[in-house]
Amino acid sequence: MEVFVRDIADKLESLAPIEYADSYDNVGLIVGSFHQKIRNVLITLDLTEEVFYESINKKCNLIISFHPIVFKPIKNITGKTFSERVIISALKNDVSIYVIHTNLDFIWKGTSDFISKLLKIKKEKVLIPKKGTLKKMITYVPVHYAEKVRNSLFEAGAGNISNYSHCSYNFDGLGSYMGNDKTEPFSGKKGVFHMEKETCIGVIFPSHKLNIIKNALFQNHPYEEIAYEIYNIENVNSYIGIGFIGSLEKKMNESDFLLFLKNRMNFPCIRHSHFTEKKIKKVAIITGSGRFGIEPAIREKADVFISSDLKYHDFFKSEKKILIVDVGHYESEKIAKNLLKSFLDKNFTSISIYESEVHTNPVKYFY
């Protein structure tokens, strides 16, 4: 079966919608065409020139990179940087480049989920919920059609609040209208003022499902002109956000936990704050740069906070309330390659999907 860039993109965005990416991020198709037929796919954490040559050798014409090769607008492409040289090579060789980054971090089944399973941590909730991921729809439906419309909205993905589904608010009232000569009213006659018994239905839904929810409404509502309102709301989605809080199966000494962490994640070394002399049970993790998560982790009464790119003064924030651990940026995110390969292997069997064998970490360690 033929597979196109659009097929891969749609599947990845069903897992991690682009709308969930941070505002500074640059995700989605960066180079190439959605209409390009895929031979093979290469997945990498960073897209360097060496990785690009690897894609050519493996006959991959789609590269999926976790880190964007372009963060800021480019005014010219002259080959003066490695990223510009990769873009030039990609265009010359008809290789498409797709990026999935913070949107993969923000989803419940993303990078944090993968790490929680490796460390045998029972995830409990998002550490820092992301705002702006929910919308609310209000619509008005003839009372005898309310159930049909309401159920169609549920089936499209509306009405989920944390562990509850089929959530809506409903009340009956009177709607009024009068159509002109060009109308075909569902009830009443054109040119005649009409009052209709209607049910007001209110549901919330994930913002990335806006078009799906609207289509469900349009296809099931009996009116030719549908009254509806959509609002952005500040409520948080319990399953969308950066980092997570979870618990180990059993309490561990701090030194034992660090050794367990190092071995399970295959880290070369670990930086940490002074020991608190407390057992480790409750764990907070943010993959990648996460110094902003220290205070939330303390508020959640986590015993340890794990992240990377922490500064010297960040470790002082421990104050023996929490063990602060820096495992390295590359080290905390390298699992993204395996996560993406496992996901795509399940959905595309007619093409080969490779993990890059290039070690792209720019940070080296002297032992």
QUIBELVEN-V938107 format. One record per residue. N is the residue number from 0. SS is DSSP state (hx for helix, st for strand, lp for the rest). Layout:
n;ss
N;SS
N;SS
This chain:
n;ss
0;lp
1;lp
2;lp
3;st
4;hx
5;hx
6;hx
7;hx
8;hx
9;hx
10;hx
11;hx
12;hx
13;hx
14;hx
15;lp
16;lp
17;hx
18;hx
19;hx
20;lp
21;lp
22;lp
23;lp
24;lp
25;lp
26;lp
27;st
28;st
29;st
30;st
31;lp
32;lp
33;lp
34;lp
35;lp
36;st
37;lp
38;lp
39;st
40;st
41;st
42;st
43;st
44;lp
45;lp
46;lp
47;lp
48;hx
49;hx
50;hx
51;hx
52;hx
53;hx
54;hx
55;hx
56;hx
57;lp
58;lp
59;lp
60;lp
61;st
62;st
63;st
64;st
65;lp
66;lp
67;lp
68;lp
69;lp
70;lp
71;lp
72;lp
73;lp
74;lp
75;lp
76;lp
77;lp
78;lp
79;lp
80;lp
81;hx
82;hx
83;hx
84;hx
85;hx
86;hx
87;hx
88;hx
89;hx
90;hx
91;hx
92;lp
93;lp
94;lp
95;st
96;st
97;st
98;st
99;lp
100;lp
101;hx
102;hx
103;hx
104;hx
105;hx
106;st
107;lp
108;lp
109;lp
110;hx
111;hx
112;hx
113;hx
114;hx
115;hx
116;hx
117;hx
118;lp
119;lp
120;st
121;st
122;st
123;st
124;st
125;st
126;st
127;st
128;st
129;lp
130;lp
131;lp
132;lp
133;st
134;st
135;st
136;st
137;st
138;st
139;st
140;st
141;st
142;hx
143;hx
144;hx
145;hx
146;hx
147;hx
148;hx
149;hx
150;hx
151;hx
152;hx
153;hx
154;hx
155;hx
156;lp
157;lp
158;lp
159;lp
160;st
161;lp
162;lp
163;st
164;lp
165;lp
166;lp
167;lp
168;st
169;st
170;st
171;st
172;st
173;st
174;st
175;st
176;st
177;lp
178;lp
179;lp
180;lp
181;lp
182;lp
183;lp
184;lp
185;lp
186;lp
187;lp
188;lp
189;lp
190;lp
191;lp
192;lp
193;st
194;st
195;st
196;st
197;st
198;st
199;st
200;st
201;st
202;st
203;st
204;st
205;st
206;hx
207;hx
208;hx
209;hx
210;hx
211;hx
212;hx
213;hx
214;hx
215;hx
216;hx
217;hx
218;hx
219;hx
220;lp
221;lp
222;lp
223;lp
224;lp
225;lp
226;lp
227;st
228;st
229;st
230;st
231;st
232;st
233;lp
234;lp
235;lp
236;lp
237;lp
238;lp
239;st
240;st
241;st
242;st
243;st
244;st
245;st
246;st
247;st
248;st
249;st
250;st
251;st
252;lp
253;hx
254;hx
255;hx
256;hx
257;hx
258;hx
259;hx
260;hx
261;hx
262;hx
263;hx
264;hx
265;lp
266;lp
267;lp
268;lp
269;lp
270;st
271;st
272;lp
273;lp
274;lp
275;lp
276;lp
277;lp
278;lp
279;st
280;st
281;st
282;st
283;st
284;st
285;st
286;st
287;st
288;st
289;lp
290;hx
291;hx
292;hx
293;hx
294;hx
295;hx
296;hx
297;hx
298;hx
299;lp
300;lp
301;lp
302;lp
303;st
304;st
305;st
306;st
307;st
308;lp
309;lp
310;lp
311;hx
312;hx
313;hx
314;hx
315;hx
316;hx
317;hx
318;lp
319;lp
320;lp
321;lp
322;st
323;st
324;st
325;st
326;lp
327;lp
328;hx
329;hx
330;hx
331;hx
332;hx
333;lp
334;hx
335;hx
336;hx
337;hx
338;hx
339;hx
340;hx
341;hx
342;hx
343;hx
344;hx
345;hx
346;hx
347;lp
348;lp
349;lp
350;lp
351;st
352;st
353;st
354;st
355;lp
356;lp
357;lp
358;lp
359;lp
360;lp
361;lp
362;lp
363;lp
364;lp
365;lp
366;lp
